């Protein structure tokens, strides 16, 4: 699944050219306290494309780019090829199983995405769906955290999650979201064609996407902390899906 593209585009002018092109970009890294006009142009172009911008110290940029002449700018680009929605359905058909997909709504942390990929592979999930904007993509950090699962679980990147969710429903899938209020996840029956929606680490599932869900699931908690890390919550839900699809 790897491409021949480099992991980063570095340098100010190459960054401007890439931001003006159709190049898929996952995240923009800019050295802290840079004031040049071209830096402002880079920030403006990145915001127009709704990309995540991270201001980092010079030593971090040095490490990320193997001490190349980055001029205070690095664009993280797709290191892995993305699948299509049809590829995900084909993967389910190949295993002679009803589709079991994950929809990740603007997940920001690459470690969370990598961990979810690892669990998805272990539990037989047929594919992940992520948005092109405001979401972490398939990077080397994701690949490392997934411990190889990135090579086995197809990931589709779509322009509009709400539109894609409705298309999945038209193709026979039931959508289940996650929320503080809902059905206890231990009662979830995931035997048929299903897609599980996992929300952003801070905001949860967006209101429009939540409206497409057929049912909301909740993870009961009795401790003092009333929230779980996104990848931990996803793992619990994925394995409930696994349990109902592969009972003892």
C-alpha positions as CSV (number, residue, x, y, z in Angstrom):
1,X,0.0,0.0,0.0
2,X,3.0,2.4,0.3
3,X,3.5,5.0,-2.4
4,X,6.8,6.3,-3.6
5,X,6.1,9.8,-2.3
6,X,8.3,11.4,0.4
7,X,6.8,11.7,3.8
8,X,7.3,15.5,4.0
9,X,7.4,18.4,1.6
10,X,9.8,20.9,3.1
11,X,10.8,24.5,2.3
12,X,8.7,27.6,2.0
13,X,8.2,27.8,-1.8
14,X,7.7,24.1,-2.3
15,X,5.0,24.3,0.5
16,X,3.2,27.2,-1.3
17,X,3.3,25.3,-4.6
18,X,1.9,22.1,-2.9
19,X,-0.8,24.0,-1.1
20,X,-1.9,25.5,-4.4
21,X,-2.0,22.1,-6.1
22,X,-4.2,19.1,-5.7
23,X,-1.5,17.4,-3.6
24,X,-3.1,15.5,-0.6
25,X,-1.7,17.1,2.6
26,X,-2.4,15.7,6.0
27,X,-0.9,18.4,8.3
28,X,1.1,21.6,8.1
29,X,4.0,22.2,10.5
30,X,5.4,25.7,10.9
31,X,8.3,26.7,13.1
32,X,7.2,28.9,16.1
33,X,7.8,32.7,15.9
34,X,8.4,32.9,12.2
35,X,7.2,36.3,10.8
36,X,8.0,36.3,7.1
37,X,5.3,37.3,4.7
38,X,5.5,33.9,2.9
39,X,4.7,32.2,6.2
40,X,1.5,34.2,6.4
41,X,0.7,33.1,2.8
42,X,1.3,29.5,3.8
43,X,-1.0,29.8,6.8
44,X,-3.7,31.4,4.7
45,X,-3.5,28.7,2.0
46,X,-3.6,26.0,4.6
47,X,-6.7,27.5,6.3
48,X,-8.4,27.8,3.0
49,X,-8.0,24.0,2.6
50,X,-9.1,23.5,6.2
51,X,-5.8,21.7,7.1
52,X,-4.5,21.2,10.6
53,X,-1.7,23.7,11.4
54,X,0.8,22.9,14.1
55,X,3.3,25.4,15.4
56,X,6.4,23.6,16.6
57,X,9.9,24.4,17.8
58,X,12.8,24.3,15.4
59,X,14.4,21.2,17.0
60,X,11.2,19.2,16.4
61,X,11.1,20.2,12.7
62,X,14.8,19.3,12.5
63,X,14.0,15.8,13.8
64,X,11.0,15.3,11.6
65,X,12.9,16.2,8.5
66,X,16.1,14.5,9.3
67,X,17.9,17.8,9.7
68,X,17.2,18.9,6.1
69,X,16.9,22.6,5.2
70,X,13.2,22.9,6.0
71,X,13.2,26.8,6.2
72,X,10.7,26.5,9.1
73,X,8.0,24.6,7.1
74,X,7.1,21.0,6.5
75,X,3.9,19.5,5.0
76,X,3.0,16.0,6.0
77,X,1.7,14.2,2.9
78,X,0.0,10.9,2.4
79,X,2.4,8.1,2.9
80,X,-0.1,5.3,2.0
81,X,-2.7,4.9,-0.7
82,X,-6.3,5.2,0.2
83,X,-9.0,2.7,-0.7
84,X,-12.5,3.5,-2.2
85,X,-15.8,2.7,-0.5
86,X,-16.2,-0.1,-3.1
87,X,-12.9,-1.5,-2.0
88,X,-14.3,-1.8,1.6
89,X,-17.4,-3.7,0.3
90,X,-15.2,-5.9,-1.8
91,X,-13.1,-6.7,1.3
92,X,-16.3,-7.8,3.2
93,X,-17.4,-9.9,0.2
94,X,-14.0,-11.5,0.0
95,X,-14.4,-12.8,3.6
96,X,-18.1,-13.8,2.8
97,X,-19.3,-11.6,5.7
98,X,-21.7,-8.7,6.2
99,X,-19.8,-5.4,6.1
100,X,-18.4,-4.1,9.3
101,X,-17.0,-0.6,8.8
102,X,-15.8,2.2,11.1
103,X,-16.4,5.9,10.4
104,X,-14.0,8.2,12.2
105,X,-15.3,11.7,12.5
106,X,-12.4,14.2,12.4
107,X,-10.0,12.2,14.5
108,X,-7.0,14.4,15.2
109,X,-4.4,12.2,17.0
110,X,-2.4,9.8,14.8
111,X,-1.8,7.5,17.8
112,X,-5.5,7.1,18.2
113,X,-5.9,6.3,14.5
114,X,-3.0,3.8,14.6
115,X,-4.4,2.1,17.7
116,X,-7.9,1.8,16.1
117,X,-6.4,0.3,13.0
118,X,-4.7,-2.3,15.1
119,X,-7.9,-3.2,16.9
120,X,-9.9,-3.2,13.7
121,X,-7.5,-5.6,12.1
122,X,-7.6,-8.0,15.1
123,X,-11.4,-7.9,15.2
124,X,-12.0,-8.4,11.5
125,X,-13.3,-4.9,10.6
126,X,-13.5,-4.6,6.8
127,X,-12.4,-1.0,6.5
128,X,-12.3,2.5,7.9
129,X,-13.7,5.7,6.5
130,X,-12.2,9.1,7.3
131,X,-12.8,12.7,6.0
132,X,-10.3,14.5,3.8
133,X,-10.5,17.6,5.9
134,X,-9.9,18.3,9.6
135,X,-8.7,14.8,10.2
136,X,-5.4,13.0,10.6
137,X,-4.5,10.9,7.6
138,X,-2.3,7.8,7.1
139,X,1.1,9.0,8.2
140,X,4.3,7.2,9.4
141,X,3.2,7.7,13.0
142,X,-0.1,6.1,12.3
143,X,1.7,3.2,10.5
144,X,4.1,2.7,13.4
145,X,1.3,2.8,16.0
146,X,-0.8,0.3,14.0
147,X,2.1,-2.2,14.1
148,X,1.5,-3.3,10.5
149,X,-2.3,-3.2,10.5
150,X,-2.3,-0.3,8.1
151,X,-1.2,-2.8,5.4
152,X,-4.3,-5.0,6.0
153,X,-7.2,-2.7,6.8
154,X,-8.3,-0.5,3.9
155,X,-8.9,3.1,4.7
156,X,-11.2,5.2,2.5
157,X,-10.9,9.0,2.5
158,X,-14.0,10.9,1.5
159,X,-15.0,14.5,1.0
160,X,-18.3,14.4,2.9
161,X,-18.9,12.0,5.7
162,X,-22.6,12.8,6.0
163,X,-23.1,12.1,2.3
164,X,-21.1,8.9,2.5
165,X,-23.1,7.8,5.6
166,X,-26.3,8.2,3.7
167,X,-24.9,6.3,0.7
168,X,-23.9,3.4,3.1
169,X,-27.5,3.3,4.4
170,X,-28.8,3.2,0.9
171,X,-26.5,0.1,0.4
172,X,-28.1,-1.6,3.4
173,X,-25.9,-0.7,6.3
174,X,-27.2,0.3,9.8
175,X,-25.3,3.1,11.4
176,X,-24.5,3.2,15.1
177,X,-23.0,6.2,16.8
178,X,-21.4,6.8,20.2
179,X,-22.7,9.3,22.8
180,X,-23.1,9.8,26.5
181,X,-26.7,8.9,26.2
182,X,-27.9,5.8,24.3
183,X,-28.2,2.1,24.4
184,X,-25.7,0.2,26.6
185,X,-23.1,-1.0,24.1
186,X,-23.2,-4.4,25.7
187,X,-26.7,-4.9,24.1
188,X,-25.4,-4.0,20.6
189,X,-26.2,-6.7,18.0
190,X,-23.8,-6.1,15.1
191,X,-24.6,-9.3,13.2
192,X,-25.8,-7.6,10.0
193,X,-24.2,-5.0,7.8
194,X,-23.1,-2.2,10.1
195,X,-21.0,0.9,10.4
196,X,-19.8,2.2,13.7
197,X,-19.2,6.0,14.0
198,X,-16.5,7.2,16.4
199,X,-16.4,11.0,17.1
200,X,-13.6,13.5,17.5
201,X,-11.5,13.3,20.7
202,X,-12.9,16.6,22.0
203,X,-16.2,17.4,20.2
204,X,-17.6,13.9,19.6
205,X,-19.7,13.2,16.5
206,X,-20.8,16.2,14.5
207,X,-24.6,17.0,14.8
208,X,-25.3,16.3,11.1
209,X,-23.5,13.0,11.1
210,X,-25.2,12.0,14.3
211,X,-28.6,12.5,12.6
212,X,-27.7,9.8,10.1
213,X,-27.2,7.2,12.9
214,X,-29.9,4.7,13.4
215,X,-29.0,4.2,17.0
216,X,-26.7,5.7,19.6
217,X,-24.5,3.5,21.9
218,X,-23.0,4.4,25.2
219,X,-20.3,3.0,27.4
220,X,-21.5,3.0,31.1
221,X,-18.9,4.3,33.5
222,X,-19.1,4.4,37.3
223,X,-15.8,6.0,38.2
224,X,-14.9,9.7,38.6
225,X,-13.7,10.2,35.0
226,X,-16.7,10.2,32.7
227,X,-14.9,9.9,29.4
228,X,-12.5,7.5,27.6
229,X,-9.7,8.0,25.1
230,X,-11.1,7.6,21.6
231,X,-9.1,4.6,20.7
232,X,-10.0,2.9,24.0
233,X,-13.7,3.5,23.5
234,X,-13.4,2.3,19.9
235,X,-11.8,-0.9,21.0
236,X,-14.6,-1.7,23.5
237,X,-17.2,-1.1,20.8
238,X,-15.3,-3.0,18.1
239,X,-15.0,-6.0,20.3
240,X,-18.7,-5.9,21.2
241,X,-19.3,-6.0,17.5
242,X,-16.9,-8.9,17.2
243,X,-18.6,-10.8,20.1
244,X,-22.0,-10.5,18.5
245,X,-20.8,-11.5,15.1
246,X,-18.6,-14.4,16.4
247,X,-20.4,-15.7,19.4
248,X,-18.9,-18.5,21.5
